[in-house]
């Protein structure tokens, strides 16, 4: 009798502790603003609870809509576009003749006083002149061409920034969707674990189990609470990053991404490599830099040619003397030493730009090959998880629950099956995230969204 009374008292304390943990989990596990995730295998949640979660979550925003919003409002993109717009005003400045110079001149005779001798000497005069500097033919055109190349480079840089920001947007949306879907997995497995805990408690109350099994189940539920708390933290970080890219206020409503699903790649590695060579934004930017520096070489060669200056002066010497008219033509002779140095520098810049372009191409090709392997490998793994591992784990846990209920299986086997279900579902979501993230990086490298 004494042993029986002790067992009843321990059971009462355990039940009280379980009620406290259950109340805490109910508070923590209440669904926040999350979209309905992809269907998972362990499904202990009722249709009514799932419908309530979707109602609280609201409608997800399509990724294409978020991309268009980012193109219009992203601060980084707007800065790059403003810089490109400012560069368009460079060519008119560089291809225009220098400012003409107007001269007013007074020449006095016999005294430093102004206008001295103006009425009694034919040397004193009032003069009005104009002069204009003329660069050697072709220089202005080349200067304008260099400025145009600078504009093209600035516009190419805009596309680099756009693709970088779009990739960041995609990665963040995919990670946020991953958090939403793994959160539901954790919530569902918490419900499944509660069922296991109840069966362990029932076995313990009848003398067929032990308290250690109940405590182990409770410990695992507490770990799930911790994971859910970390999920909420990561969701907040992703929301802040998304709002920055979209140009939204940080206190605006949270963004709900589309559920994460696999998009299988339909291009071969060779097709992707060809797209990189022709469409990669960084390669295009480097290519425009090469063209700009080649034009700068032509300008440096033209700078060996002399420039000219023409001036004309009219001099009035009072009406009783004849006026003077002066036309001047000047030619400068460029020093060759600094011009040679400038030409050599321009030629080295061309070679450097070509090396940077080649380096960018090789890096992009290597990265495409790397990401292609990740995508294809993850596609195979997704099929294995979806069609093999997860259904098998689901069948095992369901059979284990029935067997444990009728004392035909031990708690350790049941708990191991539960952990398999949890880990396989989380691994599936992680593989799905890795697949979509690698695909987004491939789209960044080829510069277009792949159909």
C-alpha positions in Angstrom: 0.0 0.0 0.0 2.8 2.4 0.8 4.3 1.8 -2.6 1.0 2.4 -4.3 0.4 5.6 -2.4 3.8 6.9 -3.4 3.1 6.1 -7.1 -0.2 8.0 -7.0 1.4 11.1 -5.4 4.2 11.2 -8.0 1.6 10.8 -10.8 -0.3 13.7 -9.4 2.8 15.9 -9.4 3.6 14.8 -12.9 0.1 15.6 -14.1 0.3 19.1 -12.5 3.7 19.7 -14.2 2.2 18.5 -17.5 -0.7 20.9 -17.2 1.7 23.8 -16.6 3.9 22.9 -19.7 0.8 22.4 -21.8 -0.5 25.8 -20.9 2.9 27.4 -21.7 3.0 25.6 -25.0 -0.5 26.8 -25.8 0.6 30.3 -25.3 3.9 30.0 -27.3 2.6 27.9 -30.1 -0.3 30.1 -30.9 0.1 30.8 -34.7 1.3 34.2 -35.8 1.0 35.8 -39.1 2.1 32.8 -41.2 1.1 31.5 -44.6 -0.2 28.0 -44.9 3.0 25.9 -45.5 3.5 23.0 -47.9 1.8 19.8 -46.9 3.9 17.7 -44.4 3.6 14.1 -43.5 2.8 14.1 -39.8 -0.6 15.6 -39.7 -2.2 15.8 -36.3 -3.7 19.2 -36.7 -7.4 19.4 -37.3 -8.8 21.0 -40.4 -10.5 23.6 -38.3 -7.2 24.7 -36.7 -5.5 24.8 -40.1 -8.3 27.0 -41.5 -8.0 29.3 -38.5 -4.3 29.7 -39.1 -4.8 30.5 -42.7 -7.4 33.1 -41.8 -5.0 34.8 -39.4 -2.1 34.6 -41.8 -3.9 36.4 -44.7 -3.1 36.1 -48.3 0.6 35.6 -49.4 2.1 38.1 -51.8 3.4 36.6 -55.1 7.2 36.8 -55.5 6.8 38.5 -58.9 4.8 41.4 -57.2 7.5 41.8 -54.6 10.2 41.9 -57.3 8.4 44.7 -59.2 7.9 46.6 -56.0 11.6 46.3 -55.2 12.6 47.6 -58.7 10.6 50.7 -58.0 11.3 51.4 -54.3 14.6 49.7 -53.4 16.9 52.5 -52.1 20.0 50.8 -53.4 18.5 50.5 -56.9 17.3 54.1 -56.8 20.8 55.3 -55.9 22.3 53.4 -58.8 19.7 54.8 -61.2 20.3 58.3 -60.1 24.1 57.9 -60.6 23.4 56.5 -64.1 21.1 59.5 -64.9 23.8 61.9 -63.7 26.3 60.2 -66.0 24.1 61.0 -69.1 25.0 64.7 -68.7 28.7 64.1 -69.1 28.9 63.7 -72.9 27.5 67.2 -73.8 30.0 68.8 -71.5 33.0 66.9 -72.9 32.1 67.2 -76.6 31.4 71.0 -76.6 34.0 73.7 -77.6 35.6 75.5 -74.6 34.1 78.8 -73.6 34.9 81.8 -75.8 36.7 84.6 -74.2 35.8 88.3 -74.6 38.3 91.0 -73.9 37.9 94.7 -73.2 41.2 96.6 -73.5 42.3 100.2 -73.0 45.7 101.5 -74.0 46.8 105.0 -72.9 49.8 107.1 -74.1 52.1 109.6 -72.1 50.5 109.0 -68.7 49.3 106.0 -66.6 46.0 107.8 -66.2 43.1 106.0 -68.0 42.3 107.2 -71.5 45.5 109.4 -71.5 46.4 110.4 -75.1 43.1 109.0 -76.5 42.3 112.3 -78.3 45.8 113.4 -79.3 47.6 110.2 -80.2 46.9 107.6 -82.7 48.4 104.9 -80.4 45.9 105.3 -77.6 42.8 103.2 -78.1 39.8 101.3 -76.7 39.8 97.7 -77.8 37.1 95.0 -77.9 38.2 91.4 -78.8 37.1 87.8 -78.8 39.1 84.5 -78.8 38.2 80.9 -79.2 40.2 77.7 -78.4 39.8 74.9 -81.0 41.0 71.4 -80.0 42.5 69.3 -82.8 39.8 67.8 -85.0 38.4 64.6 -83.5 39.4 65.3 -79.9 36.0 66.6 -78.9 34.2 63.6 -80.5 36.5 61.2 -78.6 36.0 63.0 -75.3 32.2 62.7 -75.8 32.6 59.0 -76.7 34.5 58.4 -73.5 31.8 60.1 -71.5 29.2 58.0 -73.4 31.1 54.9 -72.4 31.0 56.0 -68.8 27.3 56.4 -69.1 26.9 52.9 -70.5 29.1 51.5 -67.6 26.9 53.3 -65.1 23.7 51.9 -66.7 25.3 48.4 -66.6 26.0 48.9 -63.0 22.4 49.6 -62.4 21.5 46.1 -63.7 24.2 44.6 -61.4 22.6 46.3 -58.4 19.1 45.3 -59.5 20.1 41.6 -59.9 21.9 41.6 -56.5 18.9 43.1 -54.7 16.4 40.7 -56.5 18.6 37.7 -55.5 18.6 39.0 -51.9 14.9 39.4 -52.0 14.3 35.9 -53.3 16.7 34.4 -50.8 15.0 36.2 -47.9 11.5 35.3 -49.1 12.5 31.7 -49.5 14.0 31.6 -46.0 10.9 33.3 -44.6 8.7 30.7 -46.3 11.0 28.0 -44.9 10.6 29.3 -41.4 6.8 29.3 -41.8 6.7 25.8 -43.0 9.1 24.4 -40.5 7.2 26.2 -37.8 4.0 24.3 -38.7 6.1 21.1 -38.7 7.2 21.9 -35.2 3.7 22.7 -34.1 2.4 19.4 -35.6 5.1 17.4 -34.0 4.5 19.1 -30.7 0.9 17.8 -31.0 2.2 14.3 -31.9 4.6 14.4 -29.0 1.8 15.4 -26.7 0.0 12.2 -27.8 3.1 10.2 -27.1 3.4 11.8 -23.7 -0.1 10.9 -22.9 0.4 7.3 -23.8 3.6 7.2 -21.8 1.7 8.6 -18.8 -1.0 6.0 -19.3 1.6 3.3 -19.4 3.3 4.7 -16.3 0.0 4.9 -14.4 -0.7 1.2 -15.0 2.7 0.2 -13.9 4.0 -0.8 -17.4 6.1 2.3 -18.0 8.5 4.6 -16.1 8.6 8.2 -15.2 11.8 8.7 -17.3 9.8 8.2 -20.5 7.4 10.9 -19.5 10.1 13.3 -18.6 12.0 12.6 -21.8 8.9 13.5 -23.8 8.4 16.7 -21.8 12.1 17.6 -22.4 11.6 17.2 -26.1 8.5 19.4 -26.1 10.5 22.1 -24.3 13.2 21.9 -27.0 10.5 22.5 -29.6 9.4 25.6 -27.7 13.0 26.8 -27.9 13.1 26.2 -31.6 9.9 28.0 -32.1 11.2 31.0 -30.2 14.3 31.0 -32.4 12.0 30.8 -35.5 10.2 34.0 -34.3 13.6 35.8 -34.0 14.7 34.8 -37.5 11.3 35.8 -38.9 11.7 39.3 -37.5 15.2 39.6 -39.1 13.8 38.5 -42.5 10.9 40.9 -42.3 13.4 43.8 -41.6 15.5 42.8 -44.6 12.5 42.5 -46.9 11.1 45.9 -45.9 14.4 47.5 -46.5 14.6 46.1 -50.0 10.9 47.1 -50.7 11.4 50.6 -49.3 8.7 50.0 -46.7 8.6 51.4 -43.2 9.8 49.0 -40.6 6.6 49.3 -38.6 4.5 48.4 -41.7 2.5 45.1 -41.7 4.6 42.0 -42.1 5.1 40.5 -45.6 3.6 37.0 -46.2 5.6 35.2 -48.9 4.3 32.4 -51.1 4.7 28.8 -49.8 8.0 27.3 -50.7 7.8 24.7 -53.4 10.3 23.1 -55.7 10.8 24.5 -59.2 12.7 21.9 -61.2 15.5 23.3 -63.5 14.9 22.5 -67.2 18.2 23.8 -68.6 21.4 21.9 -69.1 24.7 23.0 -67.7 25.9 24.0 -71.2 22.9 26.2 -71.8 23.4 28.0 -68.6 27.1 28.5 -69.3 26.2 30.1 -72.6 23.7 32.4 -70.9 26.4 33.5 -68.4 28.7 34.6 -71.2 26.1 36.6 -72.9 23.8 37.9 -70.2 25.7 38.1 -66.8 25.4 41.7 -65.5 28.9 41.8 -64.1 30.4 40.5 -67.3 28.4 43.1 -69.2 29.6 45.9 -66.9 33.3 44.8 -67.3 32.8 44.6 -71.1 31.6 48.2 -71.2 34.6 49.2 -69.1 36.9 47.6 -71.7 35.2 49.6 -74.5 35.5 52.8 -72.4 39.2 52.3 -71.9 39.7 51.5 -75.6 38.2 54.8 -76.5 40.4 56.5 -73.9 43.4 55.0 -75.7 42.2 56.6 -78.9 41.9 59.9 -77.1 45.3 59.7 -75.6 46.7 59.1 -79.1 44.9 62.1 -80.4 46.3 64.3 -77.6 49.7 64.2 -79.4 48.1 66.6 -81.9 48.3 70.3 -81.3 45.3 72.6 -80.5 44.6 76.0 -82.0 43.3 79.3 -80.8 41.9 82.2 -82.9 41.4 85.7 -81.6 40.2 88.9 -83.1 40.6 92.4 -81.7 39.0 95.8 -82.8 40.8 98.9 -81.5 39.2 102.4 -81.6 41.6 105.4 -81.5 39.1 108.3 -81.5 37.4 109.3 -84.7 40.2 111.5 -86.1 42.6 108.6 -86.2 42.2 105.3 -88.1 41.1 102.2 -86.1 43.1 99.1 -85.7 42.0 95.5 -86.5 44.0 92.5 -85.2 43.6 88.8 -86.0 45.7 86.2 -84.2 46.2 82.5 -84.8 48.0 80.4 -82.1 49.1 76.8 -82.1 50.3 74.9 -79.0 52.9 72.1 -79.3 52.1 69.3 -76.8 55.0 68.0 -74.7 55.4 64.3 -75.7 56.7 63.0 -72.4 53.4 63.4 -70.4 51.4 62.4 -73.5 53.4 59.1 -73.7 52.8 58.4 -70.1 49.0 59.1 -70.5 48.9 56.8 -73.5 50.8 54.0 -71.7 48.4 54.3 -68.7 45.4 54.1 -71.0 46.7 51.0 -72.7 47.4 49.3 -69.3 43.9 50.2 -68.2 42.5 48.3 -71.3 44.6 45.2 -70.4 43.5 45.4 -66.8 39.8 45.7 -67.8 40.1 42.7 -70.1 41.7 40.7 -67.3 38.9 41.7 -65.0 36.3 40.7 -67.6 38.0 37.3 -68.1 38.2 36.8 -64.4 34.5 37.6 -64.0 33.6 35.2 -66.7 35.6 32.4 -65.2 34.2 33.0 -61.7 30.6 33.1 -63.0 31.1 29.9 -65.0 32.6 28.1 -62.0 29.8 29.3 -59.8 27.1 28.2 -62.3 28.6 24.8 -62.4 28.7 24.6 -58.6 25.1 25.8 -58.2 23.9 23.5 -61.0 25.3 20.5 -59.1 23.5 21.7 -56.0 20.2 22.1 -57.8 20.3 18.7 -59.5 21.4 16.9 -56.4 18.7 18.5 -54.2 16.1 17.6 -56.8 17.0 13.9 -56.5 17.0 14.2 -52.7 13.6 15.9 -52.7 12.1 13.0 -54.6 13.7 10.5 -52.1 12.3 12.4 -49.2 8.8 12.9 -50.7 8.3 9.5 -52.1 10.3 7.3 -49.8 11.7 8.4 -46.5 8.9 10.6 -45.2 6.0 8.2 -46.0 8.0 5.3 -44.5 8.7 7.3 -41.4 5.0 8.3 -41.1 3.9 4.7 -41.4 6.4 3.7 -38.8 5.3 6.2 -36.2 1.6 5.4 -36.7 2.3 1.7 -36.3 4.5 2.4 -33.3 1.8 4.4 -31.6 -0.6 1.5 -31.9 2.0 -1.0 -30.8 3.0 1.1 -27.8 -0.6 1.5 -26.7 -1.0 -2.2 -26.5 2.4 -2.8 -24.9 3.9 -4.4 -28.0 6.7 -1.8 -28.4 9.0 0.0 -26.0 9.1 3.8 -25.5 12.6 4.1 -26.9 11.5 2.7 -30.3 8.4 4.9 -30.4 10.5 8.0 -29.5 13.1 7.1 -32.2 10.3 6.9 -34.8 9.0 10.3 -33.7 12.5 11.8 -34.0 12.8 10.3 -37.5 9.5 11.9 -38.6 10.6 15.3 -37.2 14.1 15.3 -38.6 13.1 14.0 -42.0 10.4 16.7 -42.4 12.9 19.4 -41.3 15.6 18.0 -43.6 13.1 18.0 -46.5 12.4 21.7 -45.9 16.1 22.5 -45.6 16.8 20.7 -48.9 13.9 22.6 -50.5 15.3 25.8 -49.3 18.8 24.9 -50.6 17.3 24.1 -54.0 15.4 27.3 -54.4 18.3 29.4 -53.1 20.7 27.8 -55.5 18.2 28.3 -58.3 17.9 32.0 -57.4 21.7 32.3 -57.5 21.7 30.7 -61.0 19.1 33.3 -62.1 21.4 36.0 -60.7 24.4 34.7 -62.7 22.5 34.4 -66.0 20.8 37.8 -65.4 17.2 36.6 -66.2 14.4 34.7 -64.5 14.4 31.2 -65.8 11.0 29.8 -66.8 
